[in-house]
Amino acid sequence: MGYRIATIAAHAGRVSDQPGQPVASPISLSTTFVQGAPGEYDEHAYSRVGNPTRDALERTLATLESGSSAAVFSSGCAAMHAALQLLGPGDQLVACGDIYGGTYRLIEQLVRPMGVEVAWVDMCDVAAVEAAMTGRTKMLWIETPTNPLLRVFDIEALSTLAQSQGALCVVDNTFATPLLQRPLELGADVVVHSMSKYLNGHSDVVAGAIIANADEVSDRLRFIQRAGGAVPSPFDCYLVARGIKTLPLRMTRHCENAQTLAEWLGEQDGVVAVHYPGLEQHPEHELAARQRGAFGGMVAFEVAGGLERARAVLGRVRLFSLAESLGGVESLIGQPALMSHASMPKEVREAQGIRDGLIRVSVGLEAIEDLQQDLAQALLTP
Ligand SMILES: Cc1ncc(COP(=O)(O)O)c(C=O)c1O
């Protein structure tokens, strides 16, 4: 019998459930493992290739995402880079235009120079995605909800389209986490995560993961993992597994706080737009409600007065920390144009609607009244 997701999460990283085995995952620091004879390998041989603490985390991730196997990496970017190495010269990649700046940089500066043709498309428009695909399309790259504008794409429709053209559908599920959205169940082939965000949840690990459910793809990704060697330490794997144990509770609170904050922001003077899929006026509110269990912990809003006013608001916050990243227990605030999306050219950014006055918040687990009070005083800036 398969357990429900909260149960799987609570047992994250469990090495074994046999009598006498530890309940909390041991951190197995050994780089190497004794062999019976030269060339004869038991379950583990060398920790770049496999390690008990890492294996336990990978098993949990595969189960959480309904995949057959998972491979973890030393960062989300390393995981994405590994997935993109499934492409080769002459292949076409179709990716969503509204995307994390680091993914844009990775694709433009490391993947395109490999001879991969790249098309950036607004994936809210499935017909536009189909029109952009050629006989050489090998991969659709979807980030949903997007960073920073929280647009939501139809994973099922895009996966069906990819499949009909013989392409892989890859979903960056960092913002939603498997608690809110399980892309493999909707037809996607590969899920990538920055585990530096919600999965770990405590802003103290940089790590990434890929989960797949076709043996051929999984085998290739695991080969890239051990041959490329961008693996996380056993200690980081332990911390991520520990974080996952409370993921269901944390996500519930992140979602509640974000919904309340988004509604409240919509009533504040000087706020000209609020982007949150849980708001009825969000263009994909209905799709988000259908596709996801809840609407997530990220909110973006735009202030009148552009760059200078956004900078002033960020200069006045006291409880929110002005910092990169997201998904931790503490609330963070940032200005995408100068921070997470600085590596995207201004004209590309603005064409996506990422204007200078946009502020992005990762809503943490604090008392919502304290978060509102902090933003209220920051928004009073003349
Ligand atoms: C949606 C998304 N994917 C991937 C990444 C990259 O992850 P990492 O910073 O762990 O390399 C980030 C980082 O912010 C992100 O927001």
The ligand as an SDF file (V2000), in Angstrom:
LIG
                    3D

 16 16  0  0  0  0  0  0  0  0999 V2000
   12.9300   28.2580   -9.8660 C   0  0  0  0  0  0  0  0  0  0  0  0
   14.3950   28.0500   -9.6030 C   0  0  0  0  0  0  0  0  0  0  0  0
   15.0170   27.0120  -10.1840 N   0  0  0  0  0  0  0  0  0  0  0  0
   16.3410   26.7820   -9.9780 C   0  0  0  0  0  0  0  0  0  0  0  0
   17.1060   27.6160   -9.1880 C   0  0  0  0  0  0  0  0  0  0  0  0
   18.5850   27.3570   -9.0220 C   0  0  0  0  0  0  0  0  0  0  0  0
   18.8660   26.7190   -7.8300 O   0  0  0  0  0  0  0  0  0  0  0  0
   20.2270   26.8290   -6.9910 P   0  0  0  0  0  0  0  0  0  0  0  0
   20.3280   28.2290   -6.4920 O   0  0  0  0  0  0  0  0  0  0  0  0
   20.0800   25.8030   -5.9330 O   0  0  0  0  0  0  0  0  0  0  0  0
   21.3460   26.5120   -7.9430 O   0  0  0  0  0  0  0  0  0  0  0  0
   16.4830   28.6980   -8.5550 C   0  0  0  0  0  0  0  0  0  0  0  0
   17.2720   29.5960   -7.6890 C   0  0  0  0  0  0  0  0  0  0  0  0
   16.8060   30.6020   -7.2160 O   0  0  0  0  0  0  0  0  0  0  0  0
   15.0960   28.9180   -8.7780 C   0  0  0  0  0  0  0  0  0  0  0  0
   14.4470   29.9670   -8.2190 O   0  0  0  0  0  0  0  0  0  0  0  0
  1  2  1  0
  2  3  1  0
  2 15  2  0
  3  4  2  0
  4  5  1  0
  5  6  1  0
  5 12  2  0
  6  7  1  0
  7  8  1  0
  8  9  2  0
  8 10  1  0
  8 11  1  0
 12 13  1  0
 12 15  1  0
 13 14  2  0
 15 16  1  0
M  END
$$$$
